[in-house]
Amino acid sequence: MRVAITGATGLIGSHCTAQALAAGHDVRMVVRNPAKAADSLVLHGLSPNDAEVYEADLDDHDRLAASLDDIECLIHAGAVFSLDPRQASNMRSVNPRSTRVLLDEAARRDLFRVIHVSSMGVYAADRTNVTPDSPTGPECGAYTGSKISADTAAVTHQEAGRPVVVVCPGGVLGPLDPSPELSDSMAMMRDWVRMRTVALPRSLRIGFVDARDVAAVCVGALDTGPAPARHLLAGHLSTMAEVLATTAELTGRRVRVLGSPAWPLLAMGAVCDLVARTTGNKMPLTAETARLTVGNARAGGLRSVDQSSAADAFGFPSITLRQTLTDTIRWMHDAGHLDSQTAGVLAG
């Protein structure tokens, strides 16, 4: 089938592109930067000529609508993804509006299947158990608020009986990130791996999912499984202490994990936001990240997520967290994001 993929140069979108091509689909990459599209294809071991590249910004609604010309299916993985407070107004505007434009246009053209990439972040930070029927919200900030609004737009189309599949990934990791500075979740993992001592709430427990597993569900859902449908892709639920212990074991480096109260993070997040807005520098913590962390930790962490629909239809997840961490750290070293001392054994 002819598939349009928005955000095709992002971590999830690039893996969707590679897997869609491997599955025999004709792919149109809908991207802001055509040069980055070519680099992304090469990164995945493909030729720049293997996919059609279509230039369109998410806020150029006419171009977005036209990107669906002669298209049968859509994977909408494009979004402004940042926890940087300087991007707040942009996210609140672009993410919901671009989603509505694309889904409305897909409905008008009667596309066979639409896959909307949402986020586990649409659920309340203090929710300990999540099912596909759980209500979304409330938001923790601009990013989660924008994703909730976009998710609501997709659900509206589902309720109208249109073939829209919503997937909600957790914290996404994995090799082959096309972003020169790494996507936010990958940059955060890089920074954690670099640390010798980490202080964080021991009750913090979230889901980590491999980008390759997310892409497998997105591409598989183009012609398999029911639609409308909602697939929760939290992945492997783990405490940060468990994740860091695994990275220490894999790299052979000692990492000391200290417990810390949750409440100081809120003050630190507020200060970091102020500094970011004042100086224009990106900070290691934001108020939204702090609210997400504190809400999760105070509730005792995310305890269960019903991922059965994706497990039944696609065998999700197929990649262990240990394998994801191994592949991610090894690739980060090979790509120059981690030095040999930090990657340790995995640098060999």
KOLFIGU-246008 format. One record per atom (N, C-alpha, C): x, y, z; residue in one letter. Coordinates in steps of 0.001 Angstrom, whole numbers, plus 524288, in hexadecimal, padded with zeros to 5 digits. Example, Ala and Ser with C-alpha at 12.3 -4.5 7.8 and 13.67 -1.06 7.14 Angstrom:
% KOLFIGU-246008
833867E9C681E78a/8300C7EE6C81E78a/833907F31C81E78a/832327F73681BA8s/835667FBDC81BE4s/832648001E81EBEs/
//
This chain:
% KOLFIGU-246008
803457FB4F80000m/800008000080000m/80368804E380000m/80124809337FE54r/803E180E397FE7Br/802C7810CC803BAr/806FF81190806A9v/8068F8136580C0Bv/809648189480CB3v/806B681C6F80EDDa/809338215681060a/80AAA820F88161Ba/80F6F822B781771i/8113B8229B81CD9i/8130B8281081E51i/8104682A8C821E9t/8120382F99823EAt/8160482EA98283Ct/819648328082915g/81D7A831C482D03g/8212B82D5F82B90g/821F982C978268Aa/824EE82808824A7a/82AB782853825D2a/82CAB82CC7827C5t/8322A82D1F8293Ct/832D682D1B82F26t/82EAC82C0683206g/82F1682B77837ABg/83093825E68391Cg/83139824E683E24l/832CC81FB183FE7l/82EB381BA383E6Bl/829C081C9B83FB8i/825A2818E383E5Ei/82496818FA83881i/8241B81D9F83643g/822C381E17830BAg/826C581BAF82D1Bg/82BC281C2F82E6Es/82FCB819EB82B0Ds/82F9B813F882B38s/82E89811CE82FD0h/82DFD80C1F8302Ch/8290780A4E82D5Dh/824DE80D6282DA3c/8202780C1982AA7c/8215780C0C824D1c/8245080FE18230Bt/825C58102081D83t/828CE80B4D81BE0t/82CC0809E581EF4a/82FFF8055F81DA3a/82CC98005A81D9Ca/8295D7FFB88217Cq/826537FAE3821C9q/822087FAB881DA1q/81FCB7FF3281C54a/81BD37FF4F8182Fa/81E447FDDB812F2a/822E97FFDA811EAl/8259F7FE7680D13l/826FB7F8A580D04l/828B97F69881177a/82A0C7F10D811CAa/825447EDA2810EAa/820AC7EFAE81268a/81BD37ECB8811BAa/819A77ED2380C31a/81C387F033808D6g/81A957F09780365g/816FC7F51E8022Bg/8162B7F8A3805EAh/812D77FD2A804EEh/815DD80161801FAh/81317804867FEF2d/8154E809377FC94d/814B580DA580087d/818FC81034801D9v/818F0813FB80620v/819E18198380420v/816A381D1B8061Dr/81783822B68055Fr/818EE8250080AB3r/81DB5826E980B3Am/81F7C8295081011m/81DD182F0D81014m/81A748307E813B0v/818A2835E181423v/81BF78387E81855v/81F7F83BF581695v/8238783DFE81A11v/82440843DB81947v/826978464681D30r/827E384BD181CCEr/82D0D84CA6819FBr/830AC848E881A89n/835F78497B8187Bn/83742844EF814DEn/836F2845A380FBDp/8380E8415980C0Fp/83D9383F2280C98p/8416C8426E80DCAa/846C38407C80E63a/8471E83CB3812F2a/8445583DDA8171Ak/8444C83A5C81B9Fk/8419F8353381A47k/83DCF83564816B9a/83B2D830948150Ea/83F0382CE78126Aa/8424B82F0F80F03a/8463682BD780C5Ba/84A08829898104Fa/84BB782CB981409d/84F5482AD08180Fd/84CCC8268B81B57d/847C68273381C79s/844F88235581F98s/844AF81E1981CD2s/8439481E35817C7l/8436481960814C4l/848AB8169F814B9l/84CCD819A4813F2v/8521381764813E9v/853658151B81941v/851DB817D281D69l/852C3815EF822B8l/850738107F8237Dl/84BF680F9482111h/8494D80A8B82189h/84B14806A881D5Ch/84F5D807E481AAEg/851788044B816D4g/84E7580433811C1g/84BB18086C810A0l/8487D808C980BEDl/84AC780CD680832l/848C180CF480378s/84A65810D37FFA1s/846D88159B7FFF4s/848E781A497FF10p/8459681EF07FEF4p/8414081EAA7FAF1p/841B581B1C7F72Fn/83DB081A837F32Dn/83998816657F48An/83A08814077F925d/8366480FD07FA85d/830FD811D37FC02d/83096816C97FD60a/82B8F819077FEE9a/82AE481E5D7FC59a/8260A81FCA7FB68e/824D8825067F982e/82529828D07FE16e/8276582D5E7FD2Dv/827E38315480143v/82471835FB7FFDDv/8210D8376780381y/81D5B83BA9802ACy/81E3C83FAE806FAy/81F858447680570e/820BA8488E80945e/81BC184B4C80B15e/81AF484B6381030a/8166784E1581268a/8174784EFC81834a/81678853C1819F6d/8167C854F781F8Bd/8113985375821DDd/8113885220826D8l/80C4C850B082965l/8088085544829C1l/80A8585A088297Ad/806F585E85829BAd/8056D8608F82451d/8071885DD782034d/8057785F2981AE2d/8010B85B6C81967d/7FC4D85CE381AA8h/7F7E88594881A40h/7F68F857E08149Eh/7F75985B728110Dd/7F64F85A3080B91d/7FA1E856048099Bd/7FF0E8569A80AF8r/802F1852AF80966r/801E484D6D80C0Dr/8005D84D9E810F4l/7FF24848BE813B9l/7FAAD845E081107l/7F691848B980FBDa/7F21D8464380D1Ea/7F3C1843EF807E8a/7F6EA846D5804FDa/7F89E844F87FFD7a/7FC55840528003Fa/7FEC783F95804D3s/8025583B2D8057As/7FF81835F68052As/7FA538360E8057Bl/7F7438314080534l/7F5488301C7FFB1l/7F6F78332A7FBE1d/7F5878320A7F66Ad/7F77882C8D7F4EEd/7F3ED8296C7F2B3d/7F5428242A7F0CCd/7F759820957F512d/7F5A9821807F9DEi/7F76881E627FE58i/7F2E581AF780042i/7F43E81635801FCe/7F0448129D803FEe/7F01381268809F1e/7F4A68131780C75c/7F4FD812C281227c/7F8858171781440c/7F7B18185F81930l/7FAC981C6F81BB8l/7FCBC81A81820FFl/801CE81B508220Ci/803F181ACF82756i/8056D8204D8290Fi/802868225482CD1h/80380827AD82E9Dh/806E18278183387h/80C09827C2832A6a/80FCA827BA836F6a/8123282D1B837CFa/81087830F1834C8g/812C58362783518g/81077839508398Ag/813D083BEF83C6Fa/8121483F64840ACa/816BB8429E84271a/8159D84717844B7v/819AA84A0484769v/81A548475284CAEv/81EB7844A684D72f/81F93841A585231f/8240B8441985539f/822AC846C68596As/8269C8493585CB0s/8243A84A6B861FCs/82755849A486611l/825B384B4C86B44l/82808850A286C95l/82A5B8531F868A9d/82CB08584A86941d/8284E85C53869B8d/8282185F6786DE7p/823E28633586E9Cp/823A68674A86A4Ep/827F98682B86791r/8280286C0486357r/824DE86A2F85EABr/8239E8652285E77q/82089862E785A2Cq/81ACD8624E85B95q/819428643686024a/81405863308622Ca/80FAE8650785E83a/80FC7869EF85D0Bs/80B8D86BFF859CFs/80B7C869628547Bs/81015868388526Fn/8106F8659A84D5Fn/80DEA8603184DA3n/80F1085D42851B8m/80CC68580785249m/806DC85851852C7m/804F985BDD855FBr/7FF4C85C45856D4r/7FC7085DB0851C5r/7FF038607984E61s/7FC93861F884971s/7FD3185DC584548s/8020685C1384480v/80340858BC83FFAv/801328533184090v/80216850BA84504n/800D984B2884574n/7FB0B849EA844BFn/7F77D84C948477Ap/7F1F284B51846A5p/7EFF584CF184142p/7F1958518783F72r/7EF858537D83A7Ar/7F15B85035835E4r/7F65D84EB5835D5s/7F84784B7B83180s/7F59E8462B83183s/7F4918441B8361Bt/7F1DC83F0F83672t/7EC5D83F7A8344At/7E99984399835C6r/7E44084442833D1r/7E42C844E382DDFr/7E7DE847F282BD5v/7E816848B882626v/7E8F18438982359v/7ECB8840848251Fl/7EDFB83B998228Al/7E995837A1822FDl/7E752837218279Bl/7E32F8333B82855l/7DE35834CE8257Al/7DD07839E882558d/7D87F83BAE82252d/7D94C83A9881C84d/7DE0A83BA481AA6e/7DF2D83AC881523e/7DF2A834EE813DCe/7E131831C08176Ba/7E11D82C138169Da/7DB8882A0F81652a/7D81D82C3C81999a/7D29882AA281979a/7D00682C618145Ea/7D13E83124812A0r/7CEEE8331780DC4r/7D09582FC280923r/7D56E82DD98094Fr/7D77882AB180502r/7D647824DE805B1r/7D3F18238280A1Ed/7D28881E1880B37d/7D74C81A8580B1Fd/7DB7381C0C80DE9l/7E014818C780E3El/7DEC481394810DBl/7E18E80F8D80F30f/7E07C80A4881125f/7E1AC809C8816F6f/7E5F780C2B818C4r/7E77E80BAD81E44r/7EAC98105E81FD4r/7E9E38125B82480v/7ECF1816A2826AFv/7EF0F814E882BF6v/7F4318156882CB9i/7F6AD8142D831AFi/7F8658194D83430i/7F63D81A7B838B1h/7F7AA81F4283B79h/7FB2B81DD984016h/7FFE88200584024v/8039481EFF84466v/80292822ED848C6v/800398210584CF2s/7FF218242F8518Bs/8037F8235985583s/80247822CA85A7Ds/806488223385E87s/803CC8203586386s/806BE81D3986698m/804E581BD886BD1m/8048A820B286F3Cm/8070D824F786D8Cg/806CD829DD8706Eg/8017782C6B87067g/7FDC982A6286D56v/7F88282C9F86D61v/7F58482B0187248v/7F7928273D87524y/7F5098258B879F9y/7F76D8286087EA1y/7F45382910882B8a/7F61482BF188750a/7FB198299A88982a/7FE9F82CF588B35a/803B082B2E88D28a/80322827B8891EFa/7FEF682881894FEd/7FE4A82570899C2d/7FACE820A5898FEd/7F99981F6489420r/7F67581AB789323r/7F9FA815ED8938Cr/7F857812208969Dt/7FB9380D7F89781t/7FA11808E489411t/7F54C808E18921An/7F374804B188EAFn/7F0C080725889FDn/7F239805768854Dv/7F019807D28808Dv/7EE0F8038E87CF3v/7E9698046187AEAt/7E71880102876F3t/7E58B8046787251t/7E44D8020286DDDp/7E29F8052D8695Fp/7DDB98086886A72p/7DACC8070986E77d/7D614809F886FC5d/7D70180E39873D1d/7DBC580EAA875D3s/7DCEB812A5879C6s/7DC588181A87773s/7DA2481BC387A6Cp/7D9B1821218786Fp/7DF10823AE8780Cp/7DFB28272F8745Ct/7E49882A0A873E3t/7E47882EE087757t/7E914831238783Dg/7E98F835DC87B55g/7E974834BE88126g/7EA4B838DD8844Ep/7EB7D83E39882B4p/7F12683ED1880FDp/7F24B8430D87E4De/7F78B8440487C52e/7FB488458A880AAe/8005B844F487F84c/80475846C78830Bc/8073784B92880DCc/805DB84D0787C07g/80863851718798Cg/80717851A4873CFg/809FE854C5870F0a/808B7855C486B77a/80928850EB86812a/80D4284DC4868D8y/80DDA8492786588y/80969845518666Ay/80893843CB86B4Ft/804628400686C52t/7FF108424F86AE4t/7FE598476886BC2g/7F96E849D986A40g/7F8858499F86468g/7FCA584A8B8615Cs/7FC1484A6685BAAs/7FAFA844E8859BDs/7FD6B8410385C40k/7FC7B83B9D85AB5k/7F706839CD85C46k/7F50E83BA5860A8i/7EFB083A5B8623Bi/7EBD783C8C85E48i/7ECAB8415A85C9Cs/7E924843C4858CAs/7E953840DC8539As/7EE0383F57851E1a/7EE8B83C6A84CFEa/7EC068370984D7Ea/7ECC683490851F9d/7EA6482F75852FBd/7E47882FD9852C7d/7E258833FC854FEt/7DCAC834CD854FBt/7DAA08354D84F67t/7DD98837FC84C10a/7DC0A8387D84692a/7DBD08332E843F0a/7DFA082FD18451Da/7DFAB82A95842CCa/7DB1682756844C6a/7D9E9827C7849C5v/7D586824D984BFFv/7D05E8269784997v/7CFE882B9C84878t/7CB2C82D96845EAt/7CA4282ADB840B6t/7CE6782A0E83DBFh/7CDF082742838C6h/7CCA382180839A9h/7CED781F3D83DBAq/7CD8E819D083EFAq/7C7C78194884047q/7C5D681CE184351e/7C05281CAA844E0e/7BCB381D6484039e/7BEAE81FC683C17a/7BB9F8205C83748a/7BC0A81B7F833D8a/7BEE781785835C6g/7BF5081297832F3g/7C39B8126082EE8g/7C7268163982F04r/7CB498164882B17r/7CFCD812B282CBCr/7D2C481096828F5p/7D6C980CA682A17p/7DBD080F0A82C45p/7DB5281152830E1v/7DFBE813DD83374v/7E1B881060837DFv/7E6C280F5F837E2v/7E94380C5283C03v/7ECCA80FFC83F19v/7EBFB8102F84439v/7EF238137B847A2v/7F3068100C84A86v/7F8068117484A49v/7FC0780EAD84D44v/7FE668127985131v/7FF5681089855F0c/8013A813D985A31c/80657811AD85C5Ec/80AD18135C85A4Fp/80FDE8116F85C39p/8114F813D28617Dp/81468810DD86473g/816AC812EF86938g/81BB1815CE867F8g/81F9D8157086B6Dg/824A4817E686A78g/82798814F486639g/8287B81771861C9v/82A8B814C085D2Bv/8307F8150F85CFDv/832EB8107685C81l/838928100185BECl/839B780CAC8571Dl/83EA080C62855A9g/84010809058514Ag/8447180B5784E0Bg/847018081D84B08p/84B43809F6847AAp/8492F80CEE842F1p/84CB880F898402Fl/84B908122A83B40l/847BE816B883BF1l/8494481A7183F38d/8464681F4083FEFd/848688234A83C18d/8453B8251983854p/8473C828C28345Bp/8488682E2C8366Dp/8469582F9183B03s/8477E834D783D00s/84D2F8358383EA0s/84FEE8395D83C8Dp/8557183A2D83DF8p/8563483B01843CDp/8525A83D5584664e/852BD83E5984C01e/84FB083A6C84F3Ae/84D928367184CC4l/84A5C8325984F22l/8450083477850BBl/841108312E8502As/83BDE8328C851FDs/83BFA832F5857EBs/837F08356D85A37d/8380E8369C85FCBd/838DA831CA86333d/835FD82D8E8622As/83674828E18656Cs/83BD082661864C8s/83DF08268186014m/843218245085F25m/84760827AB861B0m/846D482CCE86172a/84AA483043863EFa/84A9382F85869D4a/845E882EB386BFDm/8458582DD087199m/84842828BE87321m/8477F8249986FFBm/84A2581FAF87115m/8500D82049870A8m/851EA8231E86CB5r/8578D8241F86C29r/859B8826B68710Dr/856DC82AA487308d/858B582D7A87794d/858C5829FA87C67d/854E08268F87CF6w/854C9822F288166w/8596081F2688123w/85A7D81D2887C74v/85EBA8196687BD9v/863F681BE887D34v/8647E820EE87C2Cr/86968823A887D3Fr/86A6F8245E88318r/86652824618863Dm/866E4825A488BC3m/8693F8212488EDFm/86C548228A892C3r/86E7281EBC8966Dr/86AE381E3189B31r/868548228189C96t/864B28228F8A103t/85FA78251E89F42t/85B4B822928A051v/856318248F89EB3v/8529C824AD8A376v/8501C8291D8A457a/84C50829998A890a/846E182A418A636a/8434F826CC8A7B4l/83DF3827128A5ACl/83A47824168A94Al/8353B825428A8F6p/8317B822738AC41p/8317981C9E8AAE9p/8321B819578AED7r/8325F813BB8ADD7r/82D35811788ABF9r/828E78142C8AD13s/823C4812318AB7Fs/822718137A8A5D6s/825AE816AA8A340l/824B88180F89DCAl/824D28132689A68l/820848121E897B5r/8201980D548948Er/81D0980E9A88F9Br/81F9180DF188B1Ai/81D2580F5D88620i/81E1C80B0788222i/81BFE80BBE87D86g/81CA2807F287961g/820C8809A18757Cg/8241A805EE873EDf/82807806E386FE9f/826F18033C86B5Af/826D280579866ABv/82569802688620Bv/8295B8035D85DBEv/82A717FF4B85ABDd/82E1E7FFAF8566Dd/82B748021D851AEd/82E15805DF84F2Fa/82BEC8086C84A89a/82AA38047D8464Da/82DB28004584600r/82CBA7FC3B8420Dr/827AF7F9518431Dr/8266A7F88484815d/821737F60084976d/81CD37F99F84853d/81D747FEAB8496Bv/8194D8026C84836v/8184F8028284258v/81C82802B183F4Ba/81BF2802CE8399Ba/819627FDD583799a/81A9B7F96483A00a/8184B7F47383849a/812627F485838F7a/8107F7F6E483D2Fv/80AD97F75183DFDv/808777FB2B83A15v/80AFE7FFA78396Ac/808EB8039C835C9c/80883801758303Dc/80CA37FEF082E6Ev/80CAF7FCD982919v/809177F81D828B3v/809267F4CC82CA0g/805B97F04082C8Dg/800007F1B682C7Ag/7FEAB7F60082F3Ba/7F9337F7A982F96a/7F7237F9E982A78a/7FA957FABE826A2l/7F8C27FCB382196l/7F51C7F8CD81EE7l/7F6117F3CA81FC3d/7F2CE7EFE381D19d/7F1737EB368208Bd/7F26F7EBA3825A1t/7F1557E75882939t/7EE7C7E96F82E02t/7EAEE7E65083009g/7E8367E7D2834CCg/7E3957EB5E833BCg/7E0887EC57837D9p/7DBCA7EF7D8373Ap/7DCEA7F54E836E2p/7D9477F822834B8a/7D96A7FDD8834A6a/7D3C57FFBB8348Ca/7D248803318381Cp/7D586805F983BDFp/7D7CC8025884019p/7DC2F803FE84258a/7DEAA8011484691a/7E232804CD8499Ba/7E36D8033284E5Fr/7E70B80633851AAr/7EADF802618541Fr/7EFEF8032385306h/7F3F67FFB085505h/7F784802B3858C4h/7F7DB800D585D8Cl/7FB728031D8615Dl/800B980067860DEl/804CE8037385FF7l/80A068015385F04l/80DD18036186328l/80C6D802A38680Fa/80FE58046786C47a/815008017486C2Da/814D87FC8E86A6Fg/8199C7F96786A42g/81A977F6BE86F71g/81F5D7F7508716Eh/821037F4A68763Bh/820CD7F88487AC9h/81D947F75F87EB9l/81D1D7FACB8833Fl/821AE7F9CA886F1l/8249C7FDE78881Ds/829597FD5788B48s/82A418023E88E7Es/82CC38018B892FEt/82E9980616895E2t/8339D8080589357t/834CE80CF289437m/839AA80F028920Am/83E6180C6A8948Dm/83DDB80ADF89984a/842278082489C17a/84347802FB89952a/83F308003A897A8e/83FEC7FB4C894D1e/8427C7FC3A88F88e/840D08004788CD5v/8431480176887B7v/848D6802E28883Av/84A158061F88C04l/84F7F807C288CB6l/852EA8033C88E8Al/850BF7FFB1891AEa/853B17FB148934Aa/854F37F7A988E8Fa/851387F74888AEEt/852257F43788632t/856427F6C5882C3t/856007FBF08822Dt/859F77FE9587EFAt/85F5F7FE0C88168t/85FA07FE218869Ea/864A57FD6F8893Fa/866CD7F7F888833a/863657F42388864e/865097EEC288755e/866DB7EE25881B1e/864117F08987E19l/865597EFFE87891l/86A7C7F2A987727l/86B6D7F7358797Dt/8701C7FA3D87835t/874CA7F8C087B98t/873BB7F64F88012g/877F27F50E883AFg/879937F9A788709g/876747FDDB886E8r/8778D8028088A09r/8743D8027388EF3r/87669804528933Er/87378804B08981Fr/87031809A789816r/86B41809198997Dv/867C280D95899EDv/8651A80D5E89F43v/8656F811968A20Dr/8630E811DC8A73Dr/85DD1814A38A6D1r/859B2811F68A877v/854738142E8A833v/852AA8158A8ADB3v/851A681A888AE95l/84FF081C6B8B3ABl/84A2781DBB8B37Fl/8477481C5E8B7A4g/8420081DF58B808g/84197823B68B950g/83D6E8262E8B789s/83CB082BBB8B8AFs/836E482CD18B917s/8355E830B38BC40p/82FDA832318BC73p/82E2C834928B745p/8291D834498B63Da/8272F8362D8B13Aa/8266583C138B121a/824DB83E5D8B58Dw/82319843C88B573w/82731847CB8B3ABw/82C5D847088B4E5p/8300F84B0D8B30Fp/8304884B818AD1Fp/82EB9847618AA51l/82ED3847988A4A1l/82B3C84BDE8A287l/826DA84CCD8A533l/82339850D28A35Al/825C0856348A37Fl/82884857618A7C4a/82B2F85C6A8A82Ca/82F9B85CC88A434a/832868587F8A398m/836D48587D89FD2m/834D08592D89A43m/83062856A98990Ag/82E1E8572D893D7g/82C7985CBE892B5g/82A2085F4E89690a/8286D864B7895DAa/82D1B8684F894F6a/8314886767897E6v/835FF86A9B8974Dv/83871869B2891F0v/838B3864CB8904Ac/83AFB8638F88B2Ec/837DB8660C886C0c/832A98660C88730d/82F708689D88339d/8309C86E6B882F4d/8312B870DC8877Al/8325C87675887A6l/8379B877978851Dl/83B798745E88649v/840A88751B88405v/8407F8744D87E1Bv/83D988705087C5Fa/83D3786F35876C0a/83ACE873CA873DBa/836A2875E88760Ar/8340087A4E87370r/8375E87F318738Dr/83A5887FE2877AFt/83D7D884A287849t/842678847F874F9t/8450788000874E8t/84A1A87F9887246t/849CD87D4686CCEt/8457B87A7586BAAg/84511877D6866A4g/847EA872AA86676g/849E7870E986AF5n/84CBD86BF486B34n/849198677D86CBDn/84A06862E386A6Ek/846FE85E4C86BD7k/848F685C3787109k/8455F85B15874A2m/846C785956879D7m/845D48537887A6Em/84879850FC87E3Ep/847EB84B4D87EE8p/842BD849A98814Bp/83FC284D5688370l/83AB084C1F885CFl/836E0850628845Al/831EF84F04883CBt/82DD2852DC882CAt/829758520F886BFt/8261F8560088734a/821C48559588ADFa/81E13851298894Ea/81D4D850688842De/819CF84C3B88271e/81C1C846E1883B9e/8212B84631882D6t/823BF8414C88438t/823578405288A15t/824138447388D19a/823BD843EC892C8a/81E428424B89478a/81A40844A889224r/814E3843378939Ar/813AD83D8E89217r/8158783BE788D8Al/814D18367C88BEAl/8177F832C388FC0l/81C4C8341789140t/81F53830C0894C3t/81CE88308889A2Dt/81B8E8350A89C43v/8196A835438A18Cv/8141C832968A1D4v/810C98336D89DF1g/80BAE830DC89DEEg/80C3782AF589DECg/80FC3828FF89AADn/810A68236189A5Dn/812D38214489F81n/816CB823E68A1A4a/81964822028A656a/815BB822158AB0Da/812BE8263A8ABA4r/80F398269A8B024r/80AFA822708B00Dr/80980820C68AB5Aa/8057E81CB68AAD7a/807CB8173C8AB7Ba/80CF0816E38ABB9g/80F6D811CB8AC30g/8110E80F798A702g/810B3812808A2D9g/8125B810B289DB5g/80E1380E0A89A9Dg/80EFB80DAB8958Fl/80B5480AFA89210l/80BB9805248930El/8074F802B489481r/807687FD3789628r/805B47F973891E6r/801D67FAE788EC7s/800047F75188AB4s/7FDCC7FA5A88618s/7FEB27F83A88172v/7FC9B7FA7087C9Bv/7FA7C7F5ED8795Av/7F5A87F66D87793d/7F3507F2588745Bd/7F5387F2F186EBCd/7F9187EFC186D54q/7FB5C7EFE18681Dq/7F9A97EB26864E7q/7F5637E8A38669As/7F3D77E3A786449s/7F2527E41E85E8Es/7F0057E88385CFAs/7EE5A7E8F085780s/7F3087E8CF853DAs/7F7457EB8B85546a/7FBFD7EB7D85209a/7FED67E6488527Da/7FE957E3EC85719a/801137DECE857C6a/7FE5F7DAB68546Ca/7F92F7DACA8545Fd/7F63A7D6E485169d/7F6E47D79684B83d/7F6C77DC71849B4a/7F6E17DD6784412a/7FC697DD69841C7a/800497DF1D844EEf/8057F7DFFC842B4f/809EF7DD7A845CFf/808B17DA8E849EEg/80CCF7D83184D13g/8100C7DC2A85009g/80DA57E08985160f/810557E4D18541Df/810C97E39E859ECf/815207E4FF85C70p/81A0A7E6BE85A13p/81D737E20C858B9p/820657E27685494s/823B77DE22852E0s/8295F7DECA85494s/82ACF7E36E85669i/8303A7E495857DEi/8307F7E59585DBDi/833FC7E2EB86071t/8348E7E39F8660Ct/836F77E8EE8673Dt/8360A7EAE186BEDl/8385C7EFDA86D78l/83E4F7EF6686D99l/840487EAFD86F3Br/845F67EA3186F60r/848457EAAD869E5r/845AF7E86A86603q/847987E8CE860ABq/8473E7EE6085EA9q/842F37F11185FFAt/842697F68D85E65t/846C97F9D9860A0t/847F77F92D865A5l/84C237FC3686816l/8516B7FAE6865AAl/852517F5EC8649Dt/8573F7F4518622Dt/857E37F6E085CD7t/853E07F66285996d/8542B7F88A85444d/8548B7FE7A85452d/851BB800F6857FDt/851A9806AA85848t/856F0808CF859F0t/859258069885E15i/85E308088285FFDi/8627C8077785BFAi/86271802DD859A9r/8666580198855B6r/86604805518510Fr/861338067284F57w/8609280A0284AE6w/8622280F9084C6Ew/860B5811428512Cm/862408167A852E6m/8682B81718852CDm/86AEF8130585452h/870A88134A8541Ah/872898139984E79h/870848102C84B2Dd/872408100F845B8d/8710D81533842F3d/86CCA817CE8448Aa/86B3981CB684210a/86DCC8217984486a/870EB820AB8489Dg/873BC8250084AFEg/870D9827C284F58g/86C778259885133h/8698B8280D8556Fh/86B8E8267585ACEh/86E778222985B14l/870E18205E85FECl/8769781F1185ED2l/87A0F8207486279d/87F8781F08861BAd/8806C8196286367d/884FA8175B86235s/8862B811DF8633Cs/8862E8109D86909s/887E48144C86C46q/887F181354871E8q/88262812AF873F5q/87ECE815E387213t/879698159A873EEt/876B1810B8871E5t/8777880F6F86CF2a/8750080AC386AB6a/8776E805C986CD8a/87C2C8062386EEAg/87EA8801C287180g/87F267FCF086E00g/87D5F7F88F87001v/87DBF7F39B86D2Dv/87B247F3EC867E0v/876E87F6F386784l/873E57F73D8629El/876BA7FA6685E63l/87B157FCDC85FCAa/87E2E7FFBA85BE0a/881CE7FC17858DEa/882707F75985AE4g/8861C7F3BB85873g/883EB7F11A853A2g/
//
